[in-house]
Amino acid sequence: MAALVAILCLIDGMEKFAKEQINTTTSLNSIIISSHATKNVNGIVLKKDSFAYIGYAQFHAMRLALTKPSSSYLFSSQSIEIGFDEKSKKVVSMLYGSGEMLKPGTEVKSGRAFDSLDFRNDSLGAIVNVVLAEALMGRDSSAYLIGRQLNLKGRTPRVIGIAKSKSTNPEIFLPLSKFSQAELKNYPPVIVVEAENLEDIEPIKASLNRSLRKEFGDFANDFELMTNDFRLQQAERGFRLFRVIMGLIVGISVLVGGIGVMNVLLISVTQRTSEIGVRKAMGAKRKDILLQFLTESITISSFGSCCGLLLGIFGTMGAIPIIRAVTKIPFQASYTWNTIGVVAILALLVGIIFGTYPAMRASRLDPVEAMRRE
């Protein structure tokens, strides 16, 4: 039972740690709309000749149709080589086509953010992150990059702002409205909608589906709406399967313990034959003898399970520092009422299942034969 408790506590801790990691890297309030650029034919993935993708105009219309409080942004990403000034310095960077808002976690540190004019006029402005600015200008003079011109595959955007982002990769942002149709087809844009309230996710998804059908008609099926809660569901299913498998493996030790309880009671029946005979001679019924030995069986298994519960908990407490030292991960076992409930149910089941045969054997003894053995 101690081994089973330790396994359950460690698995609960792993599940809790996985959920925390998912919650810190993704938002459960996010709804992601992406284009299906491929199709599956007889198990083979093929690229579609034509498919629908979201442009800036469609994104703007879909955002206006949302009635629930939310924020949304549109982006398309690709790798690109950036040339800089007369020095012809080149840096490989991630290029993001942005629909008004920058991606989450990106904040303009100097200069300015995009405004509505950047999406309509002929001039082309760009925002770079600190990593790219330092790669082009050096750490101490990166602020002087504002107003300078870059070269991106024939485009010559002028830097209007420098942003601080969580990414450690060089990044540059351009208005998505300046992207060509060929680029949008090769790198289909993605919409991310962040609902303010978790309960608004389903109404927002319904509103987005209506907008897709309105904007694209029959081609609305080319899009997929996803939420990040599927990651939690996948993690929960995986840990549930792992918990069942490990529980069955460790359950062998519980089976061995139950057999031990049965053997102890069988020996007890043999040693207390005369006692059983005297009780029966004085009027005890078979049911009384049966309940007596069943009660003893449940008591023994319950006491052993409580000892196993404490031993398992203290054992995991001793193992956690070793796990942290080896893995360098802030992992912690989780002690839940579910584990205590499993232990209590198993104690009851082991007591009943493995105590039934000795109890029935004791209740069937003939009182005369039992007293004669003494």
N, C-alpha and C positions, 0 to 999 in steps of 0.2 A: 504493500500500500504506500510505503514511503517513496518507492521508485515511481509509482503512478502519480502521486501528488507532485513530486519534483518535475516530472515531464510536463504535466498540465500547467504548472506555474510558469515554467520556462516558455512553453508554447504561447500562453496568454501574454507573457512579456514580449515575445517576438511579434505577435499580432499587434499589440499596442504600439510598439516601436515602429512597425511598418506603417500603421495608420498615421502616426505623427509625422513620419517622413513624407507621406503622400500629401498630408494637409499643408505642410510647409513648402512643398514644391509646386503644388497646384491648388487652385481654388475650386471648392465644391460648388460655388455659385456660378461657375463659368459654363457658357453654352458655346460650342465651337461649330461653325458651319464651314465645310470644305467641299471642294469639287471632286467628283469621281473622274479621274483622268484615265482610269483603266477599267477593263471588264474581265470577267472570268468566263472562259469558254472551255468546257471539259476539263476543269481543274488547272487550266493554263491562263496566266495573267497576260492580257494584251492591252496595249495602249489604244485608246479610242481615237478615231480619226477626227471626230468633233465632239465637243461637250460644252456645256454651259459653265461660265465662270462669272464671278461678281466683279463688276467695275465700280468706280467711285460713285457714279450716278445711281446705280441700283442700291449700293450701300447707304447712300444718303436717304433715299426713299424708304428703305427698310427701317432705318433708325428712327425716322419721323413717325412711322406707324406703330412703334412700341408705346404701349400705354402704361406699363409698369415701370417703377423707378429702376434705372439701370444705366450703366455706361458701356459703350461699345467702341471697338476699334477694328480697323481693316488693315491687313498687311500682307505683303508678298515678299519672300526672301530668296536670295541667291548669292552665290559667291562671285566676287568680282575683283579685278586688279585695278588699283587706283594709281594714277600718275599725278605727280605734284610739281607744279611750277617749272622754272627753267632748269632745275636740277634733275628733272625727269626721275625723281624718286618714286619707286613703286612699292605698294603695300597691298597684299591680298586681304580683302575685308569681306564682311557680310553686308550686303546691300538690302535694306528694307524699304519697300514702298509703303508709305504710311498714309492712311486716310484720316487726316486731321490730328488724331491722337497718336503719340508714340506708344510703344509697347509698355506694359506695366513694369514698374521698377526702373524706368528711365526718366530722369529729371534734368531739365535744362539748367546747367550750372552757370554758364555765361552766354551772352548774346541773347537770342530770343527764340521762342518756339514758332511753329508754323501758325499762320493766320489764314483767313479765308482768301486773301489776295494771292497767297502763294499757290493756291490750287486753281486760280483762274487766269492770272497774267502770264506773259510770255517768259519772264525771267525765271530762272531756276535756282532755288535756294536749297541748301543741304544742312543737315545737322549731323555732327560726328560725335562719337563718344570719346571720353578722355583717353582711352587706350589708343585709338586711331590718331588723335591729335598729338599725343606724345610720340607716336611712331613716326609721324611726319615732320614734326617741328622740334622734338626734344622735350624733356620734362619741364624745363624752366621757361620755355618760350611757347608753350602750346596755346596760350591765350591769344597770341598774335596770329593764329590761323584764321580767326574770324575776318571775313572780307576777302580772303584769298581764294583763288580759283583752283578747282580740281579737274582732272580728266578721267571720265568714266565711259569708256567705249564710245567715244565721240561726243558724249555729253560734257558740258563744262559748267557744272554747278558752282555757285559761290557759297562759302560756308557762312551761315547766319547764326549758328549757335553750337555750343559744346555741351554735351550731356553727360551726366554721371549715371552709369548703369551697373547692374549686378554682374553683367557679362565680363569675362576676362579677354574676350576676343575683340578685334577691331570691328567697329560697326559704323555704318553711315545710313542716314535716313533721307529719303526723297519723297515728295508728294506723289501719291499713287496715280493721280490724274495725269502725270507726265510720262507714265509708262506706255509703251506702244502695245497694240493688240497682240503682236507676236510674243512679247514678253509676258503678258498676262496669260496667254495660252500655255507657254512653256513653264511658267511659275504661277499657277492659279492662286489668286488671293484667298485668304482665310479671314472670316469674321469671328471675333470673340466678343461675346456679350457677357458682361458681369452684372448679375442681378444683385440688387441691394439686400433682398430678403430671399432666403432659401425657398420659402413657400411660393414665390413668384416664378420659379423656374418653369413649371408646366404651362402656366398662362403665356409666358414669353415664348416658349417653344411653339405653342399653337399660333401665336401671332406671327412668328417668323415663318412658319409653314405657309400661312395665308399669303404673306408677302412674297415668298418664293414662287407660289403658284401665280400670283398676280404679275410679277415681273418676268417670269420665264415660261409660264404656261406648261406645256407638256414636258419641257426640259427641266422642270423642278425636280424630277427624279435623279438628275445628275448630281444632286447635293446630298450631303449627309449631316445630320444634326447629332452632336455628341455632347454628353456631359461627363465631368470627371468623376462622378460617383461610381461609374462602372469600374474604375480602378480599385476603389474600396471593396466593391462586390467581388471582384476577382481575387483580391487579397484574402477576403473573408472565406471564399470557397476553398482557396488553396490551404489556408491554415485549418479549416474544418476537416479537410481530407487528411492533412498531416496529423491532426489531433486524433482522428479515428484510427489511423494506421498505427501510430505510436501507442495509443491506448490498447489496441488489440495485442501488440507485441508485449507491452509491459503487463497486460492482463494475465499473461501466463503465470507471473509470480503470484497474482491474486488467486488464480486457480490452485496453485500449489499450496497457498496458505489455507484455502478452503478445505483441501484434502487433509491438511494437518489438523484442522478443527474437527473434521469427521473422525479421524483416527483417535484423537484425544477423547472424544465422546464415546467411541466404541470401547476403548479401554475402561472408561468410567462406567459404562453399562456392565462390563464384565466384573469389575471390582465391587460394584454396588448391587449385585444380583439379589442378595438377601434383603437389602433395604427396600428394593422394588417389591419383593415378595411380601414383606411385612406390610407395606403400604396397601398393596392390593388386598391382603387378607383383612385389613381394617376398613375396607370399603372404597378404596381409591379406584376410580374408573380408568379405562384405557386413555380417555381424553386427558385426565389429570396427569398421568405419567408422560404422555406425549407433550403436553404443554410445558411440563417441568424441564424436559431435556431440550425442547426448542428454545425455551427462555435462556437456558445455560448457553446454548450454541450462539444465540444472538448476542448475549452479554460478552462472551469471549471474543467474537468477531468485532463487536463495537469497540471494546477496549483496545484490541489490537489495531483497529483502524485509527482510533484517536492517537495512539502512540505513533503510528505510521504518518499521520497528518503532521504532527509536530516535528517528527524526524525529517520529513520531506521539506517542510518550510525552513527549518534551521539548516538543512543540507544545501538548499538553493541559496540561502543567505551567505553561506561559506563559499559557494561556487561562483557567485556573481563577481567578486573582486578578481578572481582568476580569469574569468571570461573577459572582463574589461581590460585587464593587463595584456592579454594575448591579442584581442581584436582591436583595441583602441577605440571602442564604440561605447557611448554612454548607455549601455543596455541595463535594464532592470527587470527582474521577474515581477509578475503580476499575481497578486493573491486575491482571488475573487470568491464570491459566494457560490458561484457555479462549481468551483473545485470542492468546496466543503459539502455542497449538495451531492456531488458524485460520490464522495467518500461515504456519506451517510447512507445513500441508497445501496452502494455496494456492500457496506457492512450488514445491512438488513438482508439483502439477497444471499450473501454468503452464509449468514447464520441460518436462514430458512432452508436453502437448498442443501447445504452440507450437513445440517443438523436433523433433517427429516428422517433419513434412514436410521441413524442411531436411536432417535426418539421412537420410531415405529418398532424397532427391534426391542426396545425396553418395554413398550406398552403391550407387546404380544407375549411376554413371559408369563408362564403359568405360576401362580403364587405358591402352590404346593411344591413344584419342582424347584422354584427359586429358593424357598426356605430350606429344602432338603440339602442343597449344595453346601450350606453353612455347617 
